Amino acid sequence: MRAADPRDIADGVIEVMTDPALRRALAERGERLVRETLSWSRAAEETLAVYARVLSTVLSTEGTRR
């Protein structure tokens, strides 16, 4: 589907509306994507990674200031 083509978008919407198996598969894929990318544990991991990078940067620049 070409996202810029209104006819392609309309055809895609009609296909999803009329195909229960496709609709179910897309919903399951979307749910899995959300669970994998928007979980609290994932947010915590990413936050800790940012803290680690910042701390590493601070510690490495502290050593060059002395």
C-alpha positions as CSV (number, residue, x, y, z in Angstrom):
1,M,0.0,0.0,0.0
2,R,1.2,3.5,-0.9
3,A,0.4,5.7,2.1
4,A,0.1,8.8,-0.1
5,D,-2.5,7.2,-2.3
6,P,-6.1,7.7,-1.0
7,R,-7.4,4.8,-3.1
8,D,-4.8,2.4,-1.7
9,I,-5.6,3.5,1.8
10,A,-9.3,2.9,1.2
11,D,-8.7,-0.5,-0.3
12,G,-6.6,-1.4,2.7
13,V,-9.2,-0.3,5.1
14,I,-11.9,-2.3,3.2
15,E,-9.6,-5.4,3.2
16,V,-9.1,-5.2,7.0
17,M,-12.8,-4.6,7.6
18,T,-13.8,-7.6,5.5
19,D,-11.1,-10.1,6.5
20,P,-11.5,-11.3,10.1
21,A,-8.3,-13.3,10.0
22,L,-6.3,-10.4,8.8
23,R,-7.9,-8.1,11.3
24,R,-7.1,-10.6,14.1
25,A,-3.5,-11.0,12.9
26,L,-2.9,-7.2,12.8
27,A,-4.4,-6.8,16.2
28,E,-2.2,-9.5,17.7
29,R,0.9,-8.0,16.1
30,G,0.0,-4.6,17.3
31,E,-0.6,-5.8,20.9
32,R,2.7,-7.7,20.9
33,L,4.5,-4.6,19.6
34,V,3.0,-2.5,22.4
35,R,3.8,-5.0,25.1
36,E,7.4,-5.3,23.9
37,T,8.1,-1.6,23.4
38,L,5.9,0.2,26.0
39,S,6.3,-1.9,29.1
40,W,7.4,-0.5,32.5
41,S,10.3,-2.9,32.5
42,R,11.5,-1.6,29.1
43,A,11.1,2.0,30.3
44,A,13.2,1.2,33.4
45,E,15.9,-0.5,31.3
46,E,16.1,2.5,28.9
47,T,16.2,4.9,31.8
48,L,19.0,3.0,33.5
49,A,20.9,2.9,30.2
50,V,20.6,6.7,29.9
51,Y,21.8,7.1,33.5
52,A,24.8,4.8,32.8
53,R,25.8,6.9,29.7
54,V,25.5,10.1,31.6
55,L,27.5,8.8,34.6
56,S,30.1,7.4,32.3
57,T,30.5,10.8,30.5
58,V,30.7,12.7,33.8
59,L,33.3,10.3,35.2
60,S,35.4,10.4,32.1
61,T,35.4,14.2,32.0
62,E,36.1,14.4,35.7
63,G,39.3,12.5,35.1
64,T,40.5,14.9,32.4
65,R,39.9,18.0,34.7
66,R,42.4,17.0,37.3
